[in-house]
Amino acid sequence: MNLPNLLSIFRIVLIPVFSYVYLTAQEQPWFYIAALILLVSGLTDLLDGLIARKFNLVTQLGKILDPLADKLTQAAACIVLGIRNPGFWLILALFIVKELLMLAAGVKLYRRDHRLDGARWFGKLYTVVFYVIMLMIVAFPNLESTWVFGLLLVMAAFMLFAFVMYIPVFLRLNRRDDSK
């Protein structure tokens, strides 16, 4: 078990800690603590990939753990924010649809022995936007609903942008197999 894989596991362990702290928070300092936990998760997401690539520590396990930790963290954040803010259920539904479609495309490519080697820049951009917006909403639970709605629209736009940008990538990989 190498350091990048341990960081991915650590991110998975942070999910219930973040969820509990955020859902039980009653006073402002606890919301800051929840945001700090989410920030640590986001920074470790950045670190595990950098360390794995820089020190040639990329493993098959890491190729599974890292995106799994990403998706579990994002889903958990949407769920717990949905419990406190009903507007998040639309974002969660959009997230689930996007991820199911990405999973279906990934399974199809996997069956054809194609691999999507890591996230593209637009997927990484969405992840950064996701964390920044989530950190703002978690740290400041009393934001006006119009601000929250606006932030959710920005996040949804970046989510859709990343999804649309992945479509030609999947189509190109799929066509490559069909042309053989």
C-alpha positions as CSV (number, residue, x, y, z in Angstrom):
1,M,0.0,0.0,0.0
2,N,1.7,3.2,-1.2
3,L,1.1,6.8,0.0
4,P,-1.3,7.9,-2.8
5,N,-3.5,4.9,-2.1
6,L,-3.4,5.7,1.6
7,L,-4.4,9.3,0.9
8,S,-7.4,8.0,-1.2
9,I,-8.4,5.7,1.7
10,F,-8.1,8.6,4.1
11,R,-10.4,10.7,1.9
12,I,-13.0,7.8,2.0
13,V,-12.6,7.8,5.9
14,L,-13.2,11.5,6.0
15,I,-16.7,11.1,4.3
16,P,-18.6,10.0,7.4
17,V,-16.6,12.4,9.6
18,F,-17.5,15.3,7.4
19,S,-21.1,14.2,7.2
20,Y,-21.5,13.8,10.9
21,V,-19.9,17.2,11.8
22,Y,-21.9,19.0,9.1
23,L,-25.3,17.4,9.9
24,T,-24.9,17.9,13.7
25,A,-23.4,21.5,13.4
26,Q,-25.5,24.0,15.3
27,E,-23.0,26.9,15.8
28,Q,-20.8,28.6,13.2
29,P,-17.5,27.1,14.4
30,W,-18.8,23.6,13.6
31,F,-19.6,24.6,10.1
32,Y,-16.1,25.9,9.7
33,I,-14.8,22.6,11.0
34,A,-17.0,20.7,8.5
35,A,-15.6,23.0,5.7
36,L,-12.1,22.3,6.9
37,I,-12.6,18.6,6.7
38,L,-14.0,19.0,3.1
39,L,-10.9,21.2,2.3
40,V,-8.6,18.5,3.6
41,S,-10.4,16.0,1.4
42,G,-10.0,18.2,-1.6
43,L,-6.3,18.9,-1.0
44,T,-5.6,15.2,-0.5
45,D,-7.4,14.5,-3.8
46,L,-4.9,16.9,-5.4
47,L,-1.9,15.4,-3.5
48,D,-2.6,11.7,-4.2
49,G,-2.5,12.2,-7.9
50,L,0.5,14.5,-7.9
51,I,2.5,12.1,-5.7
52,A,1.5,9.1,-7.8
53,R,2.6,10.6,-11.1
54,K,5.7,12.4,-9.8
55,F,7.1,9.3,-8.0
56,N,5.8,6.7,-10.4
57,L,3.4,5.2,-7.8
58,V,0.4,4.8,-10.1
59,T,-1.2,1.4,-9.3
60,Q,-4.3,-0.4,-10.5
61,L,-5.7,-0.1,-7.0
62,G,-5.1,3.7,-7.1
63,K,-6.9,3.9,-10.4
64,I,-9.9,2.6,-8.7
65,L,-9.6,4.2,-5.2
66,D,-9.0,7.7,-6.4
67,P,-12.1,8.1,-8.6
68,L,-14.1,6.1,-6.1
69,A,-13.1,8.5,-3.3
70,D,-14.0,11.5,-5.6
71,K,-17.5,10.2,-6.4
72,L,-18.3,9.1,-2.9
73,T,-17.1,12.5,-1.5
74,Q,-19.1,14.4,-4.1
75,A,-22.2,12.2,-3.5
76,A,-22.0,12.5,0.3
77,A,-21.6,16.3,0.1
78,C,-24.6,16.6,-2.1
79,I,-26.7,14.3,0.1
80,V,-25.8,16.0,3.4
81,L,-26.3,19.5,1.9
82,G,-29.6,18.2,0.5
83,I,-30.7,17.3,4.0
84,R,-30.1,20.9,5.1
85,N,-31.0,22.6,1.8
86,P,-33.7,21.1,-0.3
87,G,-32.4,22.8,-3.5
88,F,-29.5,20.3,-3.5
89,W,-31.7,17.4,-4.5
90,L,-31.7,18.7,-8.0
91,I,-27.9,18.8,-8.1
92,L,-27.8,15.3,-6.6
93,A,-30.2,14.0,-9.2
94,L,-28.1,15.6,-12.0
95,F,-24.9,14.2,-10.4
96,I,-26.4,10.7,-10.3
97,V,-27.6,10.8,-13.9
98,K,-24.2,12.1,-15.1
99,E,-22.2,9.5,-13.1
100,L,-24.5,6.6,-14.3
101,L,-24.0,7.6,-17.9
102,M,-20.2,8.0,-17.4
103,L,-20.2,4.6,-15.7
104,A,-22.1,3.0,-18.5
105,A,-19.8,4.5,-21.1
106,G,-16.7,3.4,-19.0
107,V,-18.0,-0.2,-18.7
108,K,-18.6,-0.3,-22.5
109,L,-15.1,0.9,-23.2
110,Y,-13.6,-1.5,-20.6
111,R,-15.3,-4.4,-22.3
112,R,-13.7,-3.3,-25.5
113,D,-10.3,-3.2,-23.7
114,H,-10.1,0.6,-23.9
115,R,-9.0,2.8,-21.0
116,L,-9.6,6.4,-20.2
117,D,-6.3,7.3,-18.7
118,G,-7.1,9.7,-16.0
119,A,-9.4,12.8,-15.8
120,R,-9.2,15.4,-18.5
121,W,-8.8,19.1,-17.7
122,F,-12.5,19.8,-17.8
123,G,-13.2,17.0,-15.3
124,K,-10.5,18.5,-13.0
125,L,-12.0,22.0,-13.5
126,Y,-15.4,20.7,-12.5
127,T,-13.9,19.1,-9.4
128,V,-12.2,22.4,-8.4
129,V,-15.5,24.3,-8.9
130,F,-17.4,21.7,-6.9
131,Y,-15.0,22.0,-3.9
132,V,-14.9,25.8,-4.0
133,I,-18.7,26.1,-4.1
134,M,-19.3,23.3,-1.5
135,L,-16.8,24.9,0.8
136,M,-18.6,28.2,0.6
137,I,-22.0,26.7,1.2
138,V,-20.8,24.5,4.1
139,A,-18.8,27.2,5.8
140,F,-21.5,29.8,5.5
141,P,-24.8,28.0,6.1
142,N,-26.8,31.3,6.4
143,L,-26.1,32.5,2.9
144,E,-29.1,34.0,1.2
145,S,-31.1,31.5,-0.8
146,T,-30.5,33.5,-4.0
147,W,-26.7,33.1,-3.5
148,V,-27.0,29.4,-2.8
149,F,-29.2,29.0,-5.9
150,G,-26.7,31.0,-8.0
151,L,-23.8,28.9,-6.7
152,L,-25.7,25.7,-7.5
153,L,-26.4,26.9,-11.0
154,V,-22.7,27.6,-11.5
155,M,-21.8,24.1,-10.2
156,A,-24.5,22.5,-12.4
157,A,-23.2,24.4,-15.5
158,F,-19.6,23.1,-14.9
159,M,-20.9,19.6,-14.2
160,L,-22.8,19.6,-17.5
161,F,-19.9,21.2,-19.3
162,A,-17.6,18.4,-18.1
163,F,-20.1,15.8,-19.1
164,V,-20.6,17.2,-22.6
165,M,-16.8,17.5,-23.1
166,Y,-16.4,13.8,-22.2
167,I,-18.8,12.7,-24.9
168,P,-16.4,13.1,-27.9
169,V,-13.7,11.4,-25.8
170,F,-15.9,8.4,-25.4
171,L,-17.1,8.5,-29.0
172,R,-13.5,8.6,-30.3
173,L,-12.5,5.7,-28.2
174,N,-15.6,3.8,-29.2
175,R,-15.0,4.5,-33.0
176,R,-11.4,3.4,-32.7
177,D,-12.6,0.0,-31.8
178,D,-15.3,-0.1,-34.5
179,S,-12.8,0.8,-37.2
180,K,-10.7,-2.3,-36.6
